[in-house]
Amino acid sequence: MLATIAAAGLSTAVLTNGSRQQQNRKLSRVGLAGIGPVYTPDDLGVAKPDPAAFRLACERWGLAPAEVLSVGDNHEFDVLGARAAGLHAIHLDRRGEGPFDEPHRIATLAALRVGV
């Protein structure tokens, strides 16, 4: 999916509630070092689901919230928080746990439509 995103001329970033050190180690371990900017509560002074975390990450990334799509597996923290900040958001519900009334829900990143 990351190759598809890059081929479409789009960029990626990470907004996480983990510490900067922990997340950088995790991204390196799974081969995703350099994925894009990584924003943590260490940097922002606030954590998800607070909409301020999303707005600050967008500001530092140089994008308006309305220009950003957030894809996350925690509906409350990743989806509702992002929407409250003005981002578009998709729930990555790999386990099929819902909420089932969420209109923007996918089960796998392969279902993400890029460049459409």
The first five atom37 places (N, CA, C, CB, O) and aatype in JSON, in Angstrom:
{
  "aatype": [12, 10, 0, 16, 9, 0, 0, 0, 7, 10, 15, 16, 0, 19, 10, 16, 2, 7, 15, 1, 5, 5, 5, 2, 1, 11, 10, 15, 1, 19, 7, 10, 0, 7, 9, 7, 14, 19, 18, 16, 14, 3, 3, 10, 7, 19, 0, 11, 14, 3, 14, 0, 0, 13, 1, 10, 0, 4, 6, 1, 17, 7, 10, 0, 14, 0, 6, 19, 10, 15, 19, 7, 3, 2, 8, 6, 13, 3, 19, 10, 7, 0, 1, 0, 0, 7, 10, 8, 0, 9, 8, 10, 3, 1, 1, 7, 6, 7, 14, 13, 3, 6, 14, 8, 1, 9, 0, 16, 10, 0, 0, 10, 1, 19, 7, 19],
  "atom_mask": [
    [1, 1, 1, 1, 1],
    [1, 1, 1, 1, 1],
    [1, 1, 1, 1, 1],
    [1, 1, 1, 1, 1],
    [1, 1, 1, 1, 1],
    [1, 1, 1, 1, 1],
    [1, 1, 1, 1, 1],
    [1, 1, 1, 1, 1],
    [1, 1, 1, 0, 1],
    [1, 1, 1, 1, 1],
    [1, 1, 1, 1, 1],
    [1, 1, 1, 1, 1],
    [1, 1, 1, 1, 1],
    [1, 1, 1, 1, 1],
    [1, 1, 1, 1, 1],
    [1, 1, 1, 1, 1],
    [1, 1, 1, 1, 1],
    [1, 1, 1, 0, 1],
    [1, 1, 1, 1, 1],
    [1, 1, 1, 1, 1],
    [1, 1, 1, 1, 1],
    [1, 1, 1, 1, 1],
    [1, 1, 1, 1, 1],
    [1, 1, 1, 1, 1],
    [1, 1, 1, 1, 1],
    [1, 1, 1, 1, 1],
    [1, 1, 1, 1, 1],
    [1, 1, 1, 1, 1],
    [1, 1, 1, 1, 1],
    [1, 1, 1, 1, 1],
    [1, 1, 1, 0, 1],
    [1, 1, 1, 1, 1],
    [1, 1, 1, 1, 1],
    [1, 1, 1, 0, 1],
    [1, 1, 1, 1, 1],
    [1, 1, 1, 0, 1],
    [1, 1, 1, 1, 1],
    [1, 1, 1, 1, 1],
    [1, 1, 1, 1, 1],
    [1, 1, 1, 1, 1],
    [1, 1, 1, 1, 1],
    [1, 1, 1, 1, 1],
    [1, 1, 1, 1, 1],
    [1, 1, 1, 1, 1],
    [1, 1, 1, 0, 1],
    [1, 1, 1, 1, 1],
    [1, 1, 1, 1, 1],
    [1, 1, 1, 1, 1],
    [1, 1, 1, 1, 1],
    [1, 1, 1, 1, 1],
    [1, 1, 1, 1, 1],
    [1, 1, 1, 1, 1],
    [1, 1, 1, 1, 1],
    [1, 1, 1, 1, 1],
    [1, 1, 1, 1, 1],
    [1, 1, 1, 1, 1],
    [1, 1, 1, 1, 1],
    [1, 1, 1, 1, 1],
    [1, 1, 1, 1, 1],
    [1, 1, 1, 1, 1],
    [1, 1, 1, 1, 1],
    [1, 1, 1, 0, 1],
    [1, 1, 1, 1, 1],
    [1, 1, 1, 1, 1],
    [1, 1, 1, 1, 1],
    [1, 1, 1, 1, 1],
    [1, 1, 1, 1, 1],
    [1, 1, 1, 1, 1],
    [1, 1, 1, 1, 1],
    [1, 1, 1, 1, 1],
    [1, 1, 1, 1, 1],
    [1, 1, 1, 0, 1],
    [1, 1, 1, 1, 1],
    [1, 1, 1, 1, 1],
    [1, 1, 1, 1, 1],
    [1, 1, 1, 1, 1],
    [1, 1, 1, 1, 1],
    [1, 1, 1, 1, 1],
    [1, 1, 1, 1, 1],
    [1, 1, 1, 1, 1],
    [1, 1, 1, 0, 1],
    [1, 1, 1, 1, 1],
    [1, 1, 1, 1, 1],
    [1, 1, 1, 1, 1],
    [1, 1, 1, 1, 1],
    [1, 1, 1, 0, 1],
    [1, 1, 1, 1, 1],
    [1, 1, 1, 1, 1],
    [1, 1, 1, 1, 1],
    [1, 1, 1, 1, 1],
    [1, 1, 1, 1, 1],
    [1, 1, 1, 1, 1],
    [1, 1, 1, 1, 1],
    [1, 1, 1, 1, 1],
    [1, 1, 1, 1, 1],
    [1, 1, 1, 0, 1],
    [1, 1, 1, 1, 1],
    [1, 1, 1, 0, 1],
    [1, 1, 1, 1, 1],
    [1, 1, 1, 1, 1],
    [1, 1, 1, 1, 1],
    [1, 1, 1, 1, 1],
    [1, 1, 1, 1, 1],
    [1, 1, 1, 1, 1],
    [1, 1, 1, 1, 1],
    [1, 1, 1, 1, 1],
    [1, 1, 1, 1, 1],
    [1, 1, 1, 1, 1],
    [1, 1, 1, 1, 1],
    [1, 1, 1, 1, 1],
    [1, 1, 1, 1, 1],
    [1, 1, 1, 1, 1],
    [1, 1, 1, 1, 1],
    [1, 1, 1, 1, 1],
    [1, 1, 1, 0, 1],
    [1, 1, 1, 1, 1]
  ],
  "atom_positions": [
    [[0.82, -1.19, 0.0], [0.0, 0.0, 0.0], [0.86, 1.25, 0.0], [-0.93, 0.0, 1.2], [0.53, 2.24, -0.66]],
    [[1.98, 1.22, 0.74], [2.85, 2.4, 0.77], [3.42, 2.72, -0.61], [3.98, 2.19, 1.76], [3.56, 3.89, -0.96]],
    [[3.74, 1.69, -1.38], [4.23, 1.91, -2.75], [3.14, 2.53, -3.61], [4.72, 0.59, -3.38], [3.43, 3.41, -4.43]],
    [[1.92, 2.1, -3.44], [0.8, 2.64, -4.2], [0.57, 4.11, -3.84], [-0.48, 1.82, -3.94], [0.33, 4.94, -4.71]],
    [[0.66, 4.41, -2.56], [0.49, 5.78, -2.1], [1.58, 6.67, -2.69], [0.53, 5.85, -0.56], [1.29, 7.76, -3.19]],
    [[2.82, 6.21, -2.64], [3.93, 6.98, -3.2], [3.78, 7.16, -4.7], [5.26, 6.3, -2.88], [4.05, 8.24, -5.23]],
    [[3.36, 6.11, -5.4], [3.18, 6.2, -6.86], [2.09, 7.19, -7.23], [2.85, 4.82, -7.43], [2.12, 7.77, -8.32]],
    [[1.13, 7.39, -6.35], [0.06, 8.36, -6.59], [0.5, 9.78, -6.24], [-1.18, 7.98, -5.78], [-0.28, 10.73, -6.37]],
    [[1.76, 9.94, -5.81], [2.28, 11.25, -5.48], [1.85, 11.75, -4.11], [0.0, 0.0, 0.0], [1.91, 12.95, -3.83]],
    [[1.41, 10.84, -3.26], [0.96, 11.2, -1.92], [2.04, 10.87, -0.9], [-0.34, 10.47, -1.57], [2.94, 10.08, -1.18]],
    [[1.95, 11.46, 0.24], [2.93, 11.18, 1.28], [2.24, 10.63, 2.52], [3.74, 12.45, 1.64], [1.02, 10.72, 2.66]],
    [[3.03, 10.06, 3.41], [2.5, 9.46, 4.63], [3.21, 10.04, 5.85], [2.66, 7.92, 4.59], [4.33, 10.55, 5.77]],
    [[2.52, 9.96, 6.95], [3.08, 10.36, 8.24], [2.48, 9.44, 9.29], [2.78, 11.87, 8.56], [1.5, 8.73, 9.02]],
    [[3.05, 9.45, 10.46], [2.56, 8.64, 11.57], [2.22, 9.57, 12.73], [3.61, 7.57, 12.0], [3.03, 10.41, 13.14]],
    [[1.01, 9.42, 13.25], [0.61, 10.08, 14.49], [0.32, 8.97, 15.48], [-0.65, 11.04, 14.29], [-0.56, 8.14, 15.25]],
    [[1.06, 8.95, 16.56], [0.98, 7.85, 17.51], [0.95, 8.37, 18.93], [2.15, 6.88, 17.32], [1.42, 9.47, 19.21]],
    [[0.4, 7.58, 19.82], [0.44, 7.93, 21.24], [1.65, 7.33, 21.94], [-0.83, 7.46, 21.93], [1.86, 7.56, 23.13]],
    [[2.45, 6.58, 21.21], [3.68, 6.02, 21.79], [4.76, 7.07, 21.88], [0.0, 0.0, 0.0], [4.63, 8.17, 21.33]],
    [[5.83, 6.75, 22.58], [6.95, 7.68, 22.67], [7.72, 7.69, 21.36], [7.9, 7.3, 23.85], [7.67, 6.72, 20.59]],
    [[8.41, 8.76, 21.1], [9.2, 8.89, 19.85], [10.2, 7.74, 19.74], [9.94, 10.26, 19.81], [10.3, 7.11, 18.69]],
    [[10.93, 7.46, 20.8], [11.93, 6.41, 20.77], [11.29, 5.05, 20.48], [12.7, 6.36, 22.11], [11.78, 4.29, 19.64]],
    [[10.2, 4.74, 21.17], [9.5, 3.47, 20.97], [9.02, 3.33, 19.54], [8.32, 3.34, 21.95], [9.2, 2.28, 18.91]],
    [[8.4, 4.37, 19.01], [7.83, 4.29, 17.66], [8.92, 4.19, 16.6], [6.95, 5.5, 17.39], [8.77, 3.43, 15.64]],
    [[10.0, 4.94, 16.75], [11.09, 4.84, 15.77], [11.7, 3.44, 15.76], [12.17, 5.87, 16.07], [12.03, 2.92, 14.7]],
    [[11.84, 2.83, 16.95], [12.34, 1.45, 17.0], [11.37, 0.5, 16.32], [12.58, 1.0, 18.47], [11.77, -0.38, 15.55]],
    [[10.09, 0.67, 16.59], [9.07, -0.2, 16.01], [9.05, -0.06, 14.48], [7.67, 0.14, 16.59], [9.0, -1.06, 13.76]],
    [[9.08, 1.16, 13.99], [9.07, 1.37, 12.53], [10.32, 0.79, 11.88], [8.97, 2.87, 12.2], [10.23, 0.2, 10.8]],
    [[11.45, 0.94, 12.51], [12.69, 0.37, 12.0], [12.63, -1.16, 11.97], [13.88, 0.83, 12.84], [13.04, -1.78, 10.99]],
    [[12.11, -1.74, 13.05], [12.03, -3.2, 13.16], [11.16, -3.81, 12.07], [11.47, -3.6, 14.53], [11.45, -4.91, 11.59]],
    [[10.08, -3.11, 11.65], [9.19, -3.66, 10.63], [9.52, -3.15, 9.23], [7.74, -3.33, 10.97], [8.75, -3.35, 8.29]],
    [[10.67, -2.48, 9.09], [11.11, -2.03, 7.77], [10.44, -0.76, 7.28], [0.0, 0.0, 0.0], [10.41, -0.52, 6.07]],
    [[9.91, 0.05, 8.19], [9.23, 1.27, 7.77], [9.93, 2.55, 8.22], [7.83, 1.26, 8.29], [9.31, 3.61, 8.24]],
    [[11.19, 2.45, 8.58], [11.93, 3.66, 8.93], [11.91, 4.57, 7.7], [13.41, 3.32, 9.37], [12.1, 4.1, 6.58]],
    [[11.7, 5.83, 7.9], [11.65, 6.76, 6.78], [10.29, 6.85, 6.12], [0.0, 0.0, 0.0], [10.17, 7.45, 5.05]],
    [[9.26, 6.27, 6.73], [7.91, 6.3, 6.17], [7.42, 7.73, 5.98], [6.94, 5.53, 7.09], [6.6, 8.0, 5.1]],
    [[7.92, 8.62, 6.77], [7.5, 10.02, 6.75], [7.65, 10.56, 8.16], [0.0, 0.0, 0.0], [8.19, 9.89, 9.03]],
    [[7.18, 11.77, 8.37], [7.29, 12.32, 9.71], [6.55, 11.47, 10.74], [6.75, 13.75, 9.74], [5.52, 10.86, 10.44]],
    [[7.08, 11.44, 11.95], [6.46, 10.72, 13.06], [6.16, 11.75, 14.14], [7.38, 9.55, 13.61], [7.05, 12.44, 14.63]],
    [[4.87, 11.84, 14.49], [4.44, 12.79, 15.51], [3.97, 12.02, 16.73], [3.32, 13.7, 14.96], [3.15, 11.11, 16.63]],
    [[4.49, 12.4, 17.89], [4.18, 11.73, 19.15], [3.77, 12.77, 20.19], [5.39, 10.89, 19.65], [3.97, 13.97, 19.99]],
    [[3.19, 12.31, 21.29], [2.92, 13.27, 22.37], [4.18, 13.97, 22.87], [2.24, 12.55, 23.53], [4.11, 15.08, 23.39]],
    [[5.34, 13.32, 22.71], [6.61, 13.95, 23.08], [6.81, 15.23, 22.28], [7.79, 12.97, 22.84], [7.33, 16.22, 22.8]],
    [[6.41, 15.21, 21.01], [6.58, 16.36, 20.12], [5.45, 17.38, 20.25], [6.67, 15.9, 18.68], [5.68, 18.59, 20.23]],
    [[4.24, 16.86, 20.38], [3.06, 17.7, 20.27], [2.54, 18.21, 21.61], [1.98, 16.95, 19.59], [1.85, 19.23, 21.66]],
    [[2.87, 17.52, 22.69], [2.38, 17.9, 24.0], [0.93, 17.51, 24.24], [0.0, 0.0, 0.0], [0.33, 17.92, 25.23]],
    [[0.38, 16.71, 23.34], [-1.0, 16.26, 23.44], [-1.11, 14.93, 22.7], [-2.01, 17.32, 22.86], [-0.33, 14.66, 21.78]],
    [[-2.08, 14.1, 23.1], [-2.21, 12.76, 22.51], [-3.6, 12.57, 21.91], [-1.94, 11.67, 23.57], [-4.54, 13.3, 22.23]],
    [[-3.7, 11.57, 21.03], [-5.0, 11.18, 20.49], [-5.85, 10.62, 21.62], [-4.84, 10.13, 19.34], [-5.29, 9.98, 22.52]],
    [[-7.12, 10.81, 21.64], [-7.98, 11.31, 20.58], [-8.2, 12.82, 20.59], [-9.29, 10.64, 20.65], [-9.07, 13.3, 19.86]],
    [[-7.46, 13.57, 21.37], [-7.63, 15.02, 21.4], [-7.45, 15.57, 19.98], [-6.62, 15.69, 22.38], [-6.41, 15.35, 19.36]],
    [[-8.44, 16.28, 19.45], [-8.33, 16.84, 18.1], [-7.1, 17.73, 17.93], [-9.57, 17.63, 17.77], [-6.6, 17.88, 16.81]],
    [[-6.62, 18.32, 19.01], [-5.43, 19.16, 18.91], [-4.21, 18.37, 18.43], [-5.13, 19.81, 20.27], [-3.36, 18.92, 17.73]],
    [[-4.12, 17.1, 18.78], [-2.99, 16.27, 18.31], [-3.0, 16.18, 16.79], [-3.06, 14.84, 18.93], [-1.95, 16.31, 16.15]],
    [[-4.16, 15.97, 16.21], [-4.28, 15.88, 14.76], [-4.0, 17.23, 14.1], [-5.68, 15.39, 14.36], [-3.29, 17.29, 13.1]],
    [[-4.55, 18.29, 14.66], [-4.34, 19.62, 14.08], [-2.86, 20.02, 14.13], [-5.19, 20.67, 14.81], [-2.33, 20.55, 13.16]],
    [[-2.21, 19.76, 15.27], [-0.78, 20.09, 15.38], [0.07, 19.27, 14.42], [-0.3, 19.86, 16.82], [1.0, 19.8, 13.81]],
    [[-0.25, 17.99, 14.28], [0.51, 17.16, 13.34], [0.34, 17.69, 11.92], [0.05, 15.68, 13.42], [1.32, 17.78, 11.18]],
    [[-0.87, 18.05, 11.54], [-1.11, 18.61, 10.21], [-0.34, 19.91, 10.02], [-2.61, 18.84, 9.98], [0.29, 20.13, 8.98]],
    [[-0.4, 20.76, 11.02], [0.31, 22.04, 10.95], [1.8, 21.83, 10.75], [0.06, 22.86, 12.22], [2.42, 22.48, 9.91]],
    [[2.38, 20.92, 11.51], [3.82, 20.66, 11.39], [4.17, 19.98, 10.07], [4.31, 19.8, 12.54], [5.27, 20.14, 9.55]],
    [[3.22, 19.24, 9.53], [3.4, 18.57, 8.24], [3.22, 19.54, 7.08], [2.42, 17.39, 8.11], [3.59, 19.24, 5.95]],
    [[2.63, 20.7, 7.38], [2.41, 21.71, 6.36], [1.15, 21.49, 5.54], [0.0, 0.0, 0.0], [1.06, 21.95, 4.4]],
    [[0.19, 20.78, 6.1], [-1.06, 20.49, 5.4], [-2.25, 20.95, 6.23], [-1.16, 18.99, 5.09], [-2.22, 20.93, 7.46]],
    [[-3.3, 21.36, 5.53], [-4.55, 21.68, 6.21], [-5.24, 20.38, 6.59], [-5.47, 22.57, 5.31], [-5.15, 19.4, 5.84]],
    [[-5.91, 20.32, 7.72], [-6.6, 19.08, 8.1], [-7.5, 18.52, 7.0], [-7.42, 19.32, 9.34], [-7.56, 17.3, 6.83]],
    [[-8.19, 19.36, 6.27], [-9.1, 18.88, 5.22], [-8.35, 18.2, 4.07], [-9.91, 20.04, 4.67], [-8.98, 17.54, 3.24]],
    [[-7.04, 18.36, 4.01], [-6.22, 17.73, 2.96], [-5.71, 16.35, 3.37], [-5.04, 18.63, 2.61], [-5.06, 15.67, 2.58]],
    [[-5.99, 15.94, 4.6], [-5.37, 14.73, 5.15], [-6.4, 13.63, 5.38], [-4.64, 15.05, 6.46], [-7.51, 13.89, 5.88]],
    [[-6.03, 12.41, 5.02], [-6.82, 11.23, 5.31], [-6.13, 10.46, 6.43], [-7.02, 10.34, 4.04], [-4.97, 10.06, 6.29]],
    [[-6.84, 10.25, 7.51], [-6.32, 9.46, 8.63], [-6.88, 8.05, 8.52], [-6.69, 10.1, 10.0], [-8.09, 7.86, 8.38]],
    [[-6.01, 7.06, 8.57], [-6.43, 5.66, 8.56], [-5.93, 5.05, 9.86], [-5.87, 4.88, 7.3], [-4.73, 5.05, 10.14]],
    [[-6.86, 4.54, 10.66], [-6.46, 4.01, 11.95], [-7.33, 2.87, 12.41], [0.0, 0.0, 0.0], [-8.47, 2.73, 11.99]],
    [[-6.76, 2.05, 13.29], [-7.47, 0.86, 13.74], [-8.24, 1.06, 15.04], [-6.5, -0.27, 13.91], [-8.97, 0.16, 15.46]],
    [[-8.1, 2.2, 15.67], [-8.87, 2.48, 16.87], [-9.92, 3.52, 16.53], [-7.94, 2.97, 18.04], [-9.59, 4.69, 16.31]],
    [[-11.18, 3.1, 16.48], [-12.24, 3.99, 16.02], [-12.3, 5.27, 16.85], [-13.58, 3.28, 16.07], [-12.36, 6.37, 16.29]],
    [[-12.29, 5.14, 18.16], [-12.4, 6.33, 19.0], [-11.19, 7.24, 18.86], [-12.56, 5.92, 20.46], [-11.35, 8.44, 18.63]],
    [[-10.01, 6.69, 18.99], [-8.8, 7.52, 18.98], [-8.42, 8.0, 17.59], [-7.65, 6.74, 19.57], [-8.09, 9.17, 17.42]],
    [[-8.47, 7.12, 16.59], [-7.96, 7.45, 15.26], [-9.0, 8.07, 14.34], [-7.41, 6.22, 14.62], [-8.68, 8.97, 13.55]],
    [[-10.23, 7.61, 14.43], [-11.26, 8.07, 13.5], [-12.03, 9.26, 14.06], [-12.22, 6.93, 13.18], [-12.09, 10.31, 13.43]],
    [[-12.6, 9.1, 15.23], [-13.4, 10.19, 15.8], [-12.54, 11.4, 16.13], [-14.14, 9.7, 17.05], [-12.95, 12.54, 15.9]],
    [[-11.36, 11.15, 16.67], [-10.45, 12.26, 16.96], [-10.04, 13.01, 15.71], [0.0, 0.0, 0.0], [-10.01, 14.24, 15.7]],
    [[-9.73, 12.27, 14.64], [-9.34, 12.9, 13.37], [-10.48, 13.73, 12.8], [-8.91, 11.83, 12.35], [-10.28, 14.87, 12.37]],
    [[-11.66, 13.16, 12.79], [-12.82, 13.9, 12.25], [-13.11, 15.16, 13.05], [-14.05, 13.0, 12.23], [-13.46, 16.19, 12.48]],
    [[-12.97, 15.07, 14.36], [-13.22, 16.25, 15.2], [-12.22, 17.37, 14.88], [-13.13, 15.87, 16.68], [-12.51, 18.54, 15.12]],
    [[-11.06, 17.0, 14.34], [-10.04, 17.97, 13.96], [-10.18, 18.44, 12.52], [-8.66, 17.39, 14.17], [-9.43, 19.31, 12.08]],
    [[-11.13, 17.88, 11.78], [-11.36, 18.3, 10.4], [-10.7, 17.44, 9.34], [0.0, 0.0, 0.0], [-10.72, 17.8, 8.17]],
    [[-10.12, 16.3, 9.74], [-9.52, 15.39, 8.76], [-10.58, 14.43, 8.23], [-8.34, 14.61, 9.39], [-11.61, 14.23, 8.86]],
    [[-10.32, 13.86, 7.09], [-11.09, 12.73, 6.6], [-10.54, 11.51, 7.34], [-11.0, 12.57, 5.01], [-9.36, 11.48, 7.69]],
    [[-11.38, 10.51, 7.59], [-10.89, 9.37, 8.36], [-11.57, 8.07, 7.93], [-11.11, 9.6, 9.85], [-12.76, 8.04, 7.62]],
    [[-10.76, 7.01, 7.93], [-11.22, 5.66, 7.62], [-10.83, 4.75, 8.78], [-10.63, 5.14, 6.27], [-9.72, 4.81, 9.29]],
    [[-11.78, 3.91, 9.16], [-11.51, 2.93, 10.22], [-10.98, 1.64, 9.6], [-12.8, 2.65, 11.05], [-11.67, 1.01, 8.79]],
    [[-9.79, 1.25, 9.98], [-9.18, -0.01, 9.54], [-9.59, -1.06, 10.58], [-7.6, 0.11, 9.41], [-8.95, -1.21, 11.62]],
    [[-10.66, -1.78, 10.26], [-11.26, -2.73, 11.19], [-10.87, -4.16, 10.79], [-12.81, -2.58, 11.21], [-11.69, -4.92, 10.28]],
    [[-9.62, -4.51, 11.03], [-9.1, -5.82, 10.62], [-9.79, -6.98, 11.31], [-7.62, -5.89, 10.9], [-9.87, -8.08, 10.75]],
    [[-10.29, -6.77, 12.52], [-10.91, -7.86, 13.28], [-12.42, -7.94, 13.1], [-10.58, -7.7, 14.75], [-13.06, -8.83, 13.65]],
    [[-13.0, -7.01, 12.35], [-14.44, -7.03, 12.13], [-15.24, -6.78, 13.39], [0.0, 0.0, 0.0], [-16.3, -7.38, 13.59]],
    [[-14.74, -5.9, 14.25], [-15.4, -5.63, 15.52], [-16.29, -4.39, 15.5], [-14.36, -5.47, 16.59], [-16.97, -4.1, 16.48]],
    [[-16.29, -3.65, 14.39], [-17.14, -2.47, 14.29], [-16.49, -1.26, 14.92], [0.0, 0.0, 0.0], [-15.32, -1.27, 15.3]],
    [[-17.29, -0.22, 15.02], [-18.74, -0.17, 14.94], [-19.23, -0.38, 13.5], [-19.24, 1.16, 15.47], [-18.65, 0.12, 12.54]],
    [[-20.3, -1.11, 13.4], [-20.78, -1.54, 12.1], [-21.56, -0.46, 11.37], [-21.63, -2.75, 12.24], [-21.83, -0.6, 10.17]],
    [[-21.93, 0.61, 12.07], [-22.6, 1.71, 11.39], [-21.6, 2.74, 10.86], [-23.57, 2.39, 12.33], [-22.0, 3.76, 10.31]],
    [[-20.3, 2.47, 11.01], [-19.26, 3.35, 10.48], [-19.25, 3.23, 8.96], [-17.85, 3.0, 11.09], [-18.95, 2.16, 8.43]],
    [[-19.58, 4.31, 8.25], [-19.67, 4.22, 6.79], [-18.31, 4.11, 6.08], [-20.39, 5.42, 6.26], [-18.24, 3.65, 4.94]],
    [[-17.25, 4.53, 6.74], [-15.92, 4.5, 6.12], [-15.05, 3.5, 6.88], [-15.26, 5.92, 6.12], [-14.17, 3.87, 7.66]],
    [[-15.32, 2.23, 6.62], [-14.66, 1.13, 7.34], [-14.11, 0.16, 6.31], [-15.64, 0.41, 8.34], [-14.82, -0.23, 5.38]],
    [[-12.85, -0.23, 6.47], [-12.23, -1.23, 5.6], [-11.63, -2.32, 6.48], [-11.15, -0.59, 4.68], [-11.32, -2.08, 7.64]],
    [[-11.46, -3.51, 5.91], [-10.93, -4.63, 6.67], [-9.44, -4.84, 6.42], [-11.69, -5.9, 6.32], [-8.77, -5.54, 7.18]],
    [[-8.92, -4.25, 5.37], [-7.51, -4.41, 5.01], [-7.05, -3.16, 4.27], [-7.3, -5.69, 4.13], [-7.84, -2.48, 3.62]],
    [[-5.77, -2.86, 4.36], [-5.25, -1.7, 3.64], [-5.39, -1.86, 2.13], [-3.8, -1.46, 4.01], [-5.44, -0.87, 1.41]],
    [[-5.45, -3.09, 1.66], [-5.62, -3.32, 0.22], [-6.94, -2.73, -0.28], [-5.56, -4.82, -0.09], [-7.08, -2.46, -1.47]],
    [[-7.9, -2.53, 0.62], [-9.2, -1.96, 0.24], [-9.17, -0.44, 0.17], [-10.27, -2.39, 1.22], [-10.14, 0.18, -0.26]],
    [[-8.07, 0.16, 0.58], [-7.94, 1.61, 0.53], [-7.82, 2.05, -0.91], [-6.71, 2.09, 1.36], [-6.97, 1.57, -1.65]],
    [[-8.68, 2.97, -1.31], [-8.67, 3.45, -2.68], [-7.81, 4.69, -2.76], [-10.09, 3.74, -3.19], [-8.16, 5.72, -2.18]],
    [[-6.7, 4.6, -3.46], [-5.73, 5.68, -3.55], [-5.81, 6.32, -4.93], [-4.29, 5.17, -3.27], [-5.88, 5.63, -5.95]],
    [[-5.81, 7.64, -4.94], [-5.81, 8.37, -6.2], [-7.14, 8.36, -6.91], [0.0, 0.0, 0.0], [-7.21, 8.63, -8.11]],
    [[-8.2, 8.06, -6.18], [-9.53, 8.03, -6.8], [-10.28, 9.27, -6.43], [-10.31, 6.79, -6.38], [-11.43, 9.45, -6.85]]
  ]
}
